[in-house]
Amino acid sequence: MSSVETVHERLEGALSKLESAIDERVRNEGERVKTLSSEVSQLRAENARLKRTSDQIAVRLETAITRLKHVLDG
């Protein structure tokens, strides 16, 4: 086997390892994207729930403030 053939085989082996590593990384990133997407969906749902709660509390506080003003003025 000539040195060119040896170098060629080593290069092919290195390229094969590199392709495998890239494929693995792409698979891992795909899973990571799915996980992050799920987390974002959950956080958006929680944010919407907290906003509704905050809006309800704001209405109740406004009502209480209005009542207190009437009591103090009246």
mmCIF file of the N, C-alpha and C atoms, coordinates in Angstrom:
data_MODEL
# 
_entry.id   MODEL 
# 
loop_
_atom_site.group_PDB 
_atom_site.id 
_atom_site.type_symbol 
_atom_site.label_atom_id 
_atom_site.label_alt_id 
_atom_site.label_comp_id 
_atom_site.label_asym_id 
_atom_site.label_entity_id 
_atom_site.label_seq_id 
_atom_site.pdbx_PDB_ins_code 
_atom_site.Cartn_x 
_atom_site.Cartn_y 
_atom_site.Cartn_z 
_atom_site.occupancy 
_atom_site.B_iso_or_equiv 
_atom_site.pdbx_formal_charge 
_atom_site.auth_seq_id 
_atom_site.auth_comp_id 
_atom_site.auth_asym_id 
_atom_site.auth_atom_id 
_atom_site.pdbx_PDB_model_num 
ATOM 1   N N  . MET A 1 1  ? 0.851   -1.172 0.000  1.00 0.00 ? 1  MET A N  1 
ATOM 2   C CA . MET A 1 1  ? 0.000   0.000  0.000  1.00 0.00 ? 1  MET A CA 1 
ATOM 3   C C  . MET A 1 1  ? 0.900   1.238  0.000  1.00 0.00 ? 1  MET A C  1 
ATOM 4   N N  . SER A 1 2  ? 0.609   2.140  -0.881 1.00 0.00 ? 2  SER A N  1 
ATOM 5   C CA . SER A 1 2  ? 1.433   3.349  -0.977 1.00 0.00 ? 2  SER A CA 1 
ATOM 6   C C  . SER A 1 2  ? 1.037   4.342  0.105  1.00 0.00 ? 2  SER A C  1 
ATOM 7   N N  . SER A 1 3  ? 1.910   5.307  0.301  1.00 0.00 ? 3  SER A N  1 
ATOM 8   C CA . SER A 1 3  ? 1.630   6.315  1.330  1.00 0.00 ? 3  SER A CA 1 
ATOM 9   C C  . SER A 1 3  ? 0.400   7.146  0.960  1.00 0.00 ? 3  SER A C  1 
ATOM 10  N N  . VAL A 1 4  ? 0.156   7.334  -0.323 1.00 0.00 ? 4  VAL A N  1 
ATOM 11  C CA . VAL A 1 4  ? -1.028  8.083  -0.770 1.00 0.00 ? 4  VAL A CA 1 
ATOM 12  C C  . VAL A 1 4  ? -2.286  7.308  -0.392 1.00 0.00 ? 4  VAL A C  1 
ATOM 13  N N  . GLU A 1 5  ? -2.252  5.996  -0.594 1.00 0.00 ? 5  GLU A N  1 
ATOM 14  C CA . GLU A 1 5  ? -3.406  5.172  -0.230 1.00 0.00 ? 5  GLU A CA 1 
ATOM 15  C C  . GLU A 1 5  ? -3.631  5.191  1.281  1.00 0.00 ? 5  GLU A C  1 
ATOM 16  N N  . THR A 1 6  ? -2.549  5.141  2.033  1.00 0.00 ? 6  THR A N  1 
ATOM 17  C CA . THR A 1 6  ? -2.649  5.182  3.494  1.00 0.00 ? 6  THR A CA 1 
ATOM 18  C C  . THR A 1 6  ? -3.256  6.500  3.948  1.00 0.00 ? 6  THR A C  1 
ATOM 19  N N  . VAL A 1 7  ? -2.769  7.589  3.383  1.00 0.00 ? 7  VAL A N  1 
ATOM 20  C CA . VAL A 1 7  ? -3.295  8.916  3.721  1.00 0.00 ? 7  VAL A CA 1 
ATOM 21  C C  . VAL A 1 7  ? -4.759  9.007  3.325  1.00 0.00 ? 7  VAL A C  1 
ATOM 22  N N  . HIS A 1 8  ? -5.084  8.465  2.169  1.00 0.00 ? 8  HIS A N  1 
ATOM 23  C CA . HIS A 1 8  ? -6.472  8.495  1.680  1.00 0.00 ? 8  HIS A CA 1 
ATOM 24  C C  . HIS A 1 8  ? -7.382  7.717  2.646  1.00 0.00 ? 8  HIS A C  1 
ATOM 25  N N  . GLU A 1 9  ? -6.956  6.549  3.093  1.00 0.00 ? 9  GLU A N  1 
ATOM 26  C CA . GLU A 1 9  ? -7.756  5.752  4.028  1.00 0.00 ? 9  GLU A CA 1 
ATOM 27  C C  . GLU A 1 9  ? -7.919  6.470  5.368  1.00 0.00 ? 9  GLU A C  1 
ATOM 28  N N  . ARG A 1 10 ? -6.840  7.062  5.827  1.00 0.00 ? 10 ARG A N  1 
ATOM 29  C CA . ARG A 1 10 ? -6.925  7.805  7.094  1.00 0.00 ? 10 ARG A CA 1 
ATOM 30  C C  . ARG A 1 10 ? -7.868  8.995  6.961  1.00 0.00 ? 10 ARG A C  1 
ATOM 31  N N  . LEU A 1 11 ? -7.796  9.662  5.827  1.00 0.00 ? 11 LEU A N  1 
ATOM 32  C CA . LEU A 1 11 ? -8.679  10.793 5.579  1.00 0.00 ? 11 LEU A CA 1 
ATOM 33  C C  . LEU A 1 11 ? -10.137 10.343 5.527  1.00 0.00 ? 11 LEU A C  1 
ATOM 34  N N  . GLU A 1 12 ? -10.393 9.230  4.856  1.00 0.00 ? 12 GLU A N  1 
ATOM 35  C CA . GLU A 1 12 ? -11.747 8.681  4.785  1.00 0.00 ? 12 GLU A CA 1 
ATOM 36  C C  . GLU A 1 12 ? -12.254 8.331  6.186  1.00 0.00 ? 12 GLU A C  1 
ATOM 37  N N  . GLY A 1 13 ? -11.406 7.724  6.992  1.00 0.00 ? 13 GLY A N  1 
ATOM 38  C CA . GLY A 1 13 ? -11.781 7.383  8.366  1.00 0.00 ? 13 GLY A CA 1 
ATOM 39  C C  . GLY A 1 13 ? -12.100 8.620  9.197  1.00 0.00 ? 13 GLY A C  1 
ATOM 40  N N  . ALA A 1 14 ? -11.271 9.636  9.048  1.00 0.00 ? 14 ALA A N  1 
ATOM 41  C CA . ALA A 1 14 ? -11.491 10.888 9.781  1.00 0.00 ? 14 ALA A CA 1 
ATOM 42  C C  . ALA A 1 14 ? -12.791 11.548 9.346  1.00 0.00 ? 14 ALA A C  1 
ATOM 43  N N  . LEU A 1 15 ? -13.054 11.560 8.042  1.00 0.00 ? 15 LEU A N  1 
ATOM 44  C CA . LEU A 1 15 ? -14.292 12.142 7.526  1.00 0.00 ? 15 LEU A CA 1 
ATOM 45  C C  . LEU A 1 15 ? -15.508 11.371 8.029  1.00 0.00 ? 15 LEU A C  1 
ATOM 46  N N  . SER A 1 16 ? -15.392 10.064 8.075  1.00 0.00 ? 16 SER A N  1 
ATOM 47  C CA . SER A 1 16 ? -16.486 9.237  8.576  1.00 0.00 ? 16 SER A CA 1 
ATOM 48  C C  . SER A 1 16 ? -16.786 9.554  10.040 1.00 0.00 ? 16 SER A C  1 
ATOM 49  N N  . LYS A 1 17 ? -15.733 9.698  10.860 1.00 0.00 ? 17 LYS A N  1 
ATOM 50  C CA . LYS A 1 17 ? -15.915 10.057 12.265 1.00 0.00 ? 17 LYS A CA 1 
ATOM 51  C C  . LYS A 1 17 ? -16.539 11.443 12.404 1.00 0.00 ? 17 LYS A C  1 
ATOM 52  N N  . LEU A 1 18 ? -16.091 12.357 11.571 1.00 0.00 ? 18 LEU A N  1 
ATOM 53  C CA . LEU A 1 18 ? -16.632 13.712 11.605 1.00 0.00 ? 18 LEU A CA 1 
ATOM 54  C C  . LEU A 1 18 ? -18.108 13.717 11.224 1.00 0.00 ? 18 LEU A C  1 
ATOM 55  N N  . GLU A 1 19 ? -18.468 12.981 10.189 1.00 0.00 ? 19 GLU A N  1 
ATOM 56  C CA . GLU A 1 19 ? -19.870 12.890 9.780  1.00 0.00 ? 19 GLU A CA 1 
ATOM 57  C C  . GLU A 1 19 ? -20.725 12.282 10.890 1.00 0.00 ? 19 GLU A C  1 
ATOM 58  N N  . SER A 1 20 ? -20.209 11.265 11.559 1.00 0.00 ? 20 SER A N  1 
ATOM 59  C CA . SER A 1 20 ? -20.940 10.648 12.665 1.00 0.00 ? 20 SER A CA 1 
ATOM 60  C C  . SER A 1 20 ? -21.142 11.642 13.803 1.00 0.00 ? 20 SER A C  1 
ATOM 61  N N  . ALA A 1 21 ? -20.108 12.387 14.105 1.00 0.00 ? 21 ALA A N  1 
ATOM 62  C CA . ALA A 1 21 ? -20.208 13.383 15.172 1.00 0.00 ? 21 ALA A CA 1 
ATOM 63  C C  . ALA A 1 21 ? -21.223 14.463 14.821 1.00 0.00 ? 21 ALA A C  1 
ATOM 64  N N  . ILE A 1 22 ? -21.222 14.899 13.579 1.00 0.00 ? 22 ILE A N  1 
ATOM 65  C CA . ILE A 1 22 ? -22.181 15.912 13.133 1.00 0.00 ? 22 ILE A CA 1 
ATOM 66  C C  . ILE A 1 22 ? -23.600 15.371 13.207 1.00 0.00 ? 22 ILE A C  1 
ATOM 67  N N  . ASP A 1 23 ? -23.810 14.138 12.749 1.00 0.00 ? 23 ASP A N  1 
ATOM 68  C CA . ASP A 1 23 ? -25.136 13.525 12.813 1.00 0.00 ? 23 ASP A CA 1 
ATOM 69  C C  . ASP A 1 23 ? -25.631 13.445 14.257 1.00 0.00 ? 23 ASP A C  1 
ATOM 70  N N  . GLU A 1 24 ? -24.761 13.042 15.166 1.00 0.00 ? 24 GLU A N  1 
ATOM 71  C CA . GLU A 1 24 ? -25.121 12.935 16.580 1.00 0.00 ? 24 GLU A CA 1 
ATOM 72  C C  . GLU A 1 24 ? -25.485 14.301 17.138 1.00 0.00 ? 24 GLU A C  1 
ATOM 73  N N  . ARG A 1 25 ? -24.707 15.287 16.789 1.00 0.00 ? 25 ARG A N  1 
ATOM 74  C CA . ARG A 1 25 ? -24.978 16.642 17.291 1.00 0.00 ? 25 ARG A CA 1 
ATOM 75  C C  . ARG A 1 25 ? -26.306 17.164 16.763 1.00 0.00 ? 25 ARG A C  1 
ATOM 76  N N  . VAL A 1 26 ? -26.600 16.904 15.501 1.00 0.00 ? 26 VAL A N  1 
ATOM 77  C CA . VAL A 1 26 ? -27.872 17.342 14.923 1.00 0.00 ? 26 VAL A CA 1 
ATOM 78  C C  . VAL A 1 26 ? -29.034 16.663 15.650 1.00 0.00 ? 26 VAL A C  1 
ATOM 79  N N  . ARG A 1 27 ? -28.901 15.361 15.937 1.00 0.00 ? 27 ARG A N  1 
ATOM 80  C CA . ARG A 1 27 ? -29.950 14.648 16.675 1.00 0.00 ? 27 ARG A CA 1 
ATOM 81  C C  . ARG A 1 27 ? -30.130 15.246 18.069 1.00 0.00 ? 27 ARG A C  1 
ATOM 82  N N  . ASN A 1 28 ? -29.020 15.503 18.744 1.00 0.00 ? 28 ASN A N  1 
ATOM 83  C CA . ASN A 1 28 ? -29.096 16.079 20.088 1.00 0.00 ? 28 ASN A CA 1 
ATOM 84  C C  . ASN A 1 28 ? -29.725 17.465 20.068 1.00 0.00 ? 28 ASN A C  1 
ATOM 85  N N  . GLU A 1 29 ? -29.363 18.270 19.092 1.00 0.00 ? 29 GLU A N  1 
ATOM 86  C CA . GLU A 1 29 ? -29.932 19.615 18.990 1.00 0.00 ? 29 GLU A CA 1 
ATOM 87  C C  . GLU A 1 29 ? -31.422 19.539 18.697 1.00 0.00 ? 29 GLU A C  1 
ATOM 88  N N  . GLY A 1 30 ? -31.824 18.569 17.893 1.00 0.00 ? 30 GLY A N  1 
ATOM 89  C CA . GLY A 1 30 ? -33.254 18.398 17.604 1.00 0.00 ? 30 GLY A CA 1 
ATOM 90  C C  . GLY A 1 30 ? -34.028 18.091 18.870 1.00 0.00 ? 30 GLY A C  1 
ATOM 91  N N  . GLU A 1 31 ? -33.480 17.229 19.712 1.00 0.00 ? 31 GLU A N  1 
ATOM 92  C CA . GLU A 1 31 ? -34.125 16.917 20.991 1.00 0.00 ? 31 GLU A CA 1 
ATOM 93  C C  . GLU A 1 31 ? -34.149 18.150 21.889 1.00 0.00 ? 31 GLU A C  1 
ATOM 94  N N  . ARG A 1 32 ? -33.069 18.886 21.869 1.00 0.00 ? 32 ARG A N  1 
ATOM 95  C CA . ARG A 1 32 ? -32.997 20.103 22.699 1.00 0.00 ? 32 ARG A CA 1 
ATOM 96  C C  . ARG A 1 32 ? -34.041 21.119 22.247 1.00 0.00 ? 32 ARG A C  1 
ATOM 97  N N  . VAL A 1 33 ? -34.209 21.264 20.952 1.00 0.00 ? 33 VAL A N  1 
ATOM 98  C CA . VAL A 1 33 ? -35.206 22.197 20.423 1.00 0.00 ? 33 VAL A CA 1 
ATOM 99  C C  . VAL A 1 33 ? -36.605 21.767 20.861 1.00 0.00 ? 33 VAL A C  1 
ATOM 100 N N  . LYS A 1 34 ? -36.888 20.459 20.803 1.00 0.00 ? 34 LYS A N  1 
ATOM 101 C CA . LYS A 1 34 ? -38.189 19.963 21.243 1.00 0.00 ? 34 LYS A CA 1 
ATOM 102 C C  . LYS A 1 34 ? -38.416 20.258 22.713 1.00 0.00 ? 34 LYS A C  1 
ATOM 103 N N  . THR A 1 35 ? -37.388 20.025 23.530 1.00 0.00 ? 35 THR A N  1 
ATOM 104 C CA . THR A 1 35 ? -37.497 20.278 24.965 1.00 0.00 ? 35 THR A CA 1 
ATOM 105 C C  . THR A 1 35 ? -37.733 21.756 25.237 1.00 0.00 ? 35 THR A C  1 
ATOM 106 N N  . LEU A 1 36 ? -36.958 22.602 24.585 1.00 0.00 ? 36 LEU A N  1 
ATOM 107 C CA . LEU A 1 36 ? -37.115 24.042 24.790 1.00 0.00 ? 36 LEU A CA 1 
ATOM 108 C C  . LEU A 1 36 ? -38.471 24.529 24.305 1.00 0.00 ? 36 LEU A C  1 
ATOM 109 N N  . SER A 1 37 ? -38.939 23.987 23.203 1.00 0.00 ? 37 SER A N  1 
ATOM 110 C CA . SER A 1 37 ? -40.250 24.363 22.680 1.00 0.00 ? 37 SER A CA 1 
ATOM 111 C C  . SER A 1 37 ? -41.346 24.003 23.672 1.00 0.00 ? 37 SER A C  1 
ATOM 112 N N  . SER A 1 38 ? -41.236 22.836 24.263 1.00 0.00 ? 38 SER A N  1 
ATOM 113 C CA . SER A 1 38 ? -42.203 22.404 25.266 1.00 0.00 ? 38 SER A CA 1 
ATOM 114 C C  . SER A 1 38 ? -42.162 23.322 26.480 1.00 0.00 ? 38 SER A C  1 
ATOM 115 N N  . GLU A 1 39 ? -40.961 23.658 26.917 1.00 0.00 ? 39 GLU A N  1 
ATOM 116 C CA . GLU A 1 39 ? -40.824 24.558 28.064 1.00 0.00 ? 39 GLU A CA 1 
ATOM 117 C C  . GLU A 1 39 ? -41.409 25.931 27.765 1.00 0.00 ? 39 GLU A C  1 
ATOM 118 N N  . VAL A 1 40 ? -41.192 26.430 26.567 1.00 0.00 ? 40 VAL A N  1 
ATOM 119 C CA . VAL A 1 40 ? -41.742 27.732 26.178 1.00 0.00 ? 40 VAL A CA 1 
ATOM 120 C C  . VAL A 1 40 ? -43.268 27.679 26.205 1.00 0.00 ? 40 VAL A C  1 
ATOM 121 N N  . SER A 1 41 ? -43.849 26.605 25.687 1.00 0.00 ? 41 SER A N  1 
ATOM 122 C CA . SER A 1 41 ? -45.311 26.461 25.705 1.00 0.00 ? 41 SER A CA 1 
ATOM 123 C C  . SER A 1 41 ? -45.839 26.459 27.133 1.00 0.00 ? 41 SER A C  1 
ATOM 124 N N  . GLN A 1 42 ? -45.164 25.721 28.017 1.00 0.00 ? 42 GLN A N  1 
ATOM 125 C CA . GLN A 1 42 ? -45.592 25.675 29.413 1.00 0.00 ? 42 GLN A CA 1 
ATOM 126 C C  . GLN A 1 42 ? -45.481 27.048 30.076 1.00 0.00 ? 42 GLN A C  1 
ATOM 127 N N  . LEU A 1 43 ? -44.394 27.748 29.790 1.00 0.00 ? 43 LEU A N  1 
ATOM 128 C CA . LEU A 1 43 ? -44.208 29.073 30.381 1.00 0.00 ? 43 LEU A CA 1 
ATOM 129 C C  . LEU A 1 43 ? -45.224 30.077 29.845 1.00 0.00 ? 43 LEU A C  1 
ATOM 130 N N  . ARG A 1 44 ? -45.578 29.963 28.582 1.00 0.00 ? 44 ARG A N  1 
ATOM 131 C CA . ARG A 1 44 ? -46.609 30.848 28.028 1.00 0.00 ? 44 ARG A CA 1 
ATOM 132 C C  . ARG A 1 44 ? -47.962 30.594 28.684 1.00 0.00 ? 44 ARG A C  1 
ATOM 133 N N  . ALA A 1 45 ? -48.280 29.325 28.908 1.00 0.00 ? 45 ALA A N  1 
ATOM 134 C CA . ALA A 1 45 ? -49.542 28.985 29.576 1.00 0.00 ? 45 ALA A CA 1 
ATOM 135 C C  . ALA A 1 45 ? -49.547 29.527 31.004 1.00 0.00 ? 45 ALA A C  1 
ATOM 136 N N  . GLU A 1 46 ? -48.427 29.367 31.705 1.00 0.00 ? 46 GLU A N  1 
ATOM 137 C CA . GLU A 1 46 ? -48.334 29.885 33.070 1.00 0.00 ? 46 GLU A CA 1 
ATOM 138 C C  . GLU A 1 46 ? -48.431 31.408 33.071 1.00 0.00 ? 46 GLU A C  1 
ATOM 139 N N  . ASN A 1 47 ? -47.788 32.042 32.117 1.00 0.00 ? 47 ASN A N  1 
ATOM 140 C CA . ASN A 1 47 ? -47.840 33.498 32.004 1.00 0.00 ? 47 ASN A CA 1 
ATOM 141 C C  . ASN A 1 47 ? -49.285 33.961 31.786 1.00 0.00 ? 47 ASN A C  1 
ATOM 142 N N  . ALA A 1 48 ? -50.020 33.285 30.923 1.00 0.00 ? 48 ALA A N  1 
ATOM 143 C CA . ALA A 1 48 ? -51.417 33.650 30.657 1.00 0.00 ? 48 ALA A CA 1 
ATOM 144 C C  . ALA A 1 48 ? -52.255 33.484 31.925 1.00 0.00 ? 48 ALA A C  1 
ATOM 145 N N  . ARG A 1 49 ? -52.021 32.390 32.663 1.00 0.00 ? 49 ARG A N  1 
ATOM 146 C CA . ARG A 1 49 ? -52.753 32.159 33.910 1.00 0.00 ? 49 ARG A CA 1 
ATOM 147 C C  . ARG A 1 49 ? -52.444 33.253 34.930 1.00 0.00 ? 49 ARG A C  1 
ATOM 148 N N  . LEU A 1 50 ? -51.168 33.602 35.049 1.00 0.00 ? 50 LEU A N  1 
ATOM 149 C CA . LEU A 1 50 ? -50.778 34.649 35.994 1.00 0.00 ? 50 LEU A CA 1 
ATOM 150 C C  . LEU A 1 50 ? -51.337 36.012 35.585 1.00 0.00 ? 50 LEU A C  1 
ATOM 151 N N  . LYS A 1 51 ? -51.408 36.269 34.293 1.00 0.00 ? 51 LYS A N  1 
ATOM 152 C CA . LYS A 1 51 ? -51.980 37.534 33.818 1.00 0.00 ? 51 LYS A CA 1 
ATOM 153 C C  . LYS A 1 51 ? -53.459 37.609 34.168 1.00 0.00 ? 51 LYS A C  1 
ATOM 154 N N  . ARG A 1 52 ? -54.188 36.502 33.967 1.00 0.00 ? 52 ARG A N  1 
ATOM 155 C CA . ARG A 1 52 ? -55.614 36.492 34.329 1.00 0.00 ? 52 ARG A CA 1 
ATOM 156 C C  . ARG A 1 52 ? -55.788 36.743 35.821 1.00 0.00 ? 52 ARG A C  1 
ATOM 157 N N  . THR A 1 53 ? -54.961 36.084 36.625 1.00 0.00 ? 53 THR A N  1 
ATOM 158 C CA . THR A 1 53 ? -55.030 36.277 38.076 1.00 0.00 ? 53 THR A CA 1 
ATOM 159 C C  . THR A 1 53 ? -54.722 37.722 38.439 1.00 0.00 ? 53 THR A C  1 
ATOM 160 N N  . SER A 1 54 ? -53.713 38.277 37.822 1.00 0.00 ? 54 SER A N  1 
ATOM 161 C CA . SER A 1 54 ? -53.334 39.668 38.075 1.00 0.00 ? 54 SER A CA 1 
ATOM 162 C C  . SER A 1 54 ? -54.461 40.621 37.689 1.00 0.00 ? 54 SER A C  1 
ATOM 163 N N  . ASP A 1 55 ? -55.095 40.358 36.550 1.00 0.00 ? 55 ASP A N  1 
ATOM 164 C CA . ASP A 1 55 ? -56.215 41.207 36.115 1.00 0.00 ? 55 ASP A CA 1 
ATOM 165 C C  . ASP A 1 55 ? -57.374 41.129 37.108 1.00 0.00 ? 55 ASP A C  1 
ATOM 166 N N  . GLN A 1 56 ? -57.663 39.925 37.608 1.00 0.00 ? 56 GLN A N  1 
ATOM 167 C CA . GLN A 1 56 ? -58.741 39.757 38.583 1.00 0.00 ? 56 GLN A CA 1 
ATOM 168 C C  . GLN A 1 56 ? -58.422 40.501 39.872 1.00 0.00 ? 56 GLN A C  1 
ATOM 169 N N  . ILE A 1 57 ? -57.187 40.413 40.306 1.00 0.00 ? 57 ILE A N  1 
ATOM 170 C CA . ILE A 1 57 ? -56.775 41.111 41.529 1.00 0.00 ? 57 ILE A CA 1 
ATOM 171 C C  . ILE A 1 57 ? -56.861 42.615 41.332 1.00 0.00 ? 57 ILE A C  1 
ATOM 172 N N  . ALA A 1 58 ? -56.470 43.098 40.163 1.00 0.00 ? 58 ALA A N  1 
ATOM 173 C CA . ALA A 1 58 ? -56.523 44.536 39.882 1.00 0.00 ? 58 ALA A CA 1 
ATOM 174 C C  . ALA A 1 58 ? -57.962 45.036 39.960 1.00 0.00 ? 58 ALA A C  1 
ATOM 175 N N  . VAL A 1 59 ? -58.898 44.278 39.426 1.00 0.00 ? 59 VAL A N  1 
ATOM 176 C CA . VAL A 1 59 ? -60.319 44.672 39.473 1.00 0.00 ? 59 VAL A CA 1 
ATOM 177 C C  . VAL A 1 59 ? -60.797 44.704 40.923 1.00 0.00 ? 59 VAL A C  1 
ATOM 178 N N  . ARG A 1 60 ? -60.427 43.699 41.697 1.00 0.00 ? 60 ARG A N  1 
ATOM 179 C CA . ARG A 1 60 ? -60.850 43.655 43.095 1.00 0.00 ? 60 ARG A CA 1 
ATOM 180 C C  . ARG A 1 60 ? -60.244 44.804 43.892 1.00 0.00 ? 60 ARG A C  1 
ATOM 181 N N  . LEU A 1 61 ? -58.999 45.126 43.616 1.00 0.00 ? 61 LEU A N  1 
ATOM 182 C CA . LEU A 1 61 ? -58.370 46.250 44.313 1.00 0.00 ? 61 LEU A CA 1 
ATOM 183 C C  . LEU A 1 61 ? -59.041 47.571 43.945 1.00 0.00 ? 61 LEU A C  1 
ATOM 184 N N  . GLU A 1 62 ? -59.346 47.737 42.678 1.00 0.00 ? 62 GLU A N  1 
ATOM 185 C CA . GLU A 1 62 ? -60.035 48.958 42.246 1.00 0.00 ? 62 GLU A CA 1 
ATOM 186 C C  . GLU A 1 62 ? -61.378 49.098 42.954 1.00 0.00 ? 62 GLU A C  1 
ATOM 187 N N  . THR A 1 63 ? -62.089 47.993 43.053 1.00 0.00 ? 63 THR A N  1 
ATOM 188 C CA . THR A 1 63 ? -63.380 48.004 43.743 1.00 0.00 ? 63 THR A CA 1 
ATOM 189 C C  . THR A 1 63 ? -63.191 48.368 45.210 1.00 0.00 ? 63 THR A C  1 
ATOM 190 N N  . ALA A 1 64 ? -62.214 47.761 45.851 1.00 0.00 ? 64 ALA A N  1 
ATOM 191 C CA . ALA A 1 64 ? -61.953 48.059 47.259 1.00 0.00 ? 64 ALA A CA 1 
ATOM 192 C C  . ALA A 1 64 ? -61.550 49.513 47.455 1.00 0.00 ? 64 ALA A C  1 
ATOM 193 N N  . ILE A 1 65 ? -60.709 50.026 46.582 1.00 0.00 ? 65 ILE A N  1 
ATOM 194 C CA . ILE A 1 65 ? -60.278 51.427 46.681 1.00 0.00 ? 65 ILE A CA 1 
ATOM 195 C C  . ILE A 1 65 ? -61.467 52.363 46.512 1.00 0.00 ? 65 ILE A C  1 
ATOM 196 N N  . THR A 1 66 ? -62.319 52.057 45.545 1.00 0.00 ? 66 THR A N  1 
ATOM 197 C CA . THR A 1 66 ? -63.504 52.890 45.308 1.00 0.00 ? 66 THR A CA 1 
ATOM 198 C C  . THR A 1 66 ? -64.410 52.883 46.539 1.00 0.00 ? 66 THR A C  1 
ATOM 199 N N  . ARG A 1 67 ? -64.619 51.724 47.122 1.00 0.00 ? 67 ARG A N  1 
ATOM 200 C CA . ARG A 1 67 ? -65.448 51.630 48.327 1.00 0.00 ? 67 ARG A CA 1 
ATOM 201 C C  . ARG A 1 67 ? -64.836 52.410 49.479 1.00 0.00 ? 67 ARG A C  1 
ATOM 202 N N  . LEU A 1 68 ? -63.536 52.280 49.657 1.00 0.00 ? 68 LEU A N  1 
ATOM 203 C CA . LEU A 1 68 ? -62.880 53.019 50.734 1.00 0.00 ? 68 LEU A CA 1 
ATOM 204 C C  . LEU A 1 68 ? -62.991 54.527 50.541 1.00 0.00 ? 68 LEU A C  1 
ATOM 205 N N  . LYS A 1 69 ? -62.877 54.986 49.304 1.00 0.00 ? 69 LYS A N  1 
ATOM 206 C CA . LYS A 1 69 ? -63.021 56.411 49.020 1.00 0.00 ? 69 LYS A CA 1 
ATOM 207 C C  . LYS A 1 69 ? -64.419 56.884 49.379 1.00 0.00 ? 69 LYS A C  1 
ATOM 208 N N  . HIS A 1 70 ? -65.426 56.090 49.052 1.00 0.00 ? 70 HIS A N  1 
ATOM 209 C CA . HIS A 1 70 ? -66.827 56.465 49.368 1.00 0.00 ? 70 HIS A CA 1 
ATOM 210 C C  . HIS A 1 70 ? -67.037 56.500 50.890 1.00 0.00 ? 70 HIS A C  1 
ATOM 211 N N  . VAL A 1 71 ? -66.443 55.542 51.596 1.00 0.00 ? 71 VAL A N  1 
ATOM 212 C CA . VAL A 1 71 ? -66.587 55.490 53.043 1.00 0.00 ? 71 VAL A CA 1 
ATOM 213 C C  . VAL A 1 71 ? -65.905 56.711 53.668 1.00 0.00 ? 71 VAL A C  1 
ATOM 214 N N  . LEU A 1 72 ? -64.703 57.027 53.180 1.00 0.00 ? 72 LEU A N  1 
ATOM 215 C CA . LEU A 1 72 ? -63.959 58.149 53.748 1.00 0.00 ? 72 LEU A CA 1 
ATOM 216 C C  . LEU A 1 72 ? -64.573 59.492 53.396 1.00 0.00 ? 72 LEU A C  1 
ATOM 217 N N  . ASP A 1 73 ? -65.157 59.589 52.210 1.00 0.00 ? 73 ASP A N  1 
ATOM 218 C CA . ASP A 1 73 ? -65.767 60.838 51.768 1.00 0.00 ? 73 ASP A CA 1 
ATOM 219 C C  . ASP A 1 73 ? -67.167 61.010 52.354 1.00 0.00 ? 73 ASP A C  1 
ATOM 220 N N  . GLY A 1 74 ? -67.763 59.932 52.707 1.00 0.00 ? 74 GLY A N  1 
ATOM 221 C CA . GLY A 1 74 ? -69.167 60.003 52.999 1.00 0.00 ? 74 GLY A CA 1 
ATOM 222 C C  . GLY A 1 74 ? -69.612 59.975 54.350 1.00 0.00 ? 74 GLY A C  1 
# 
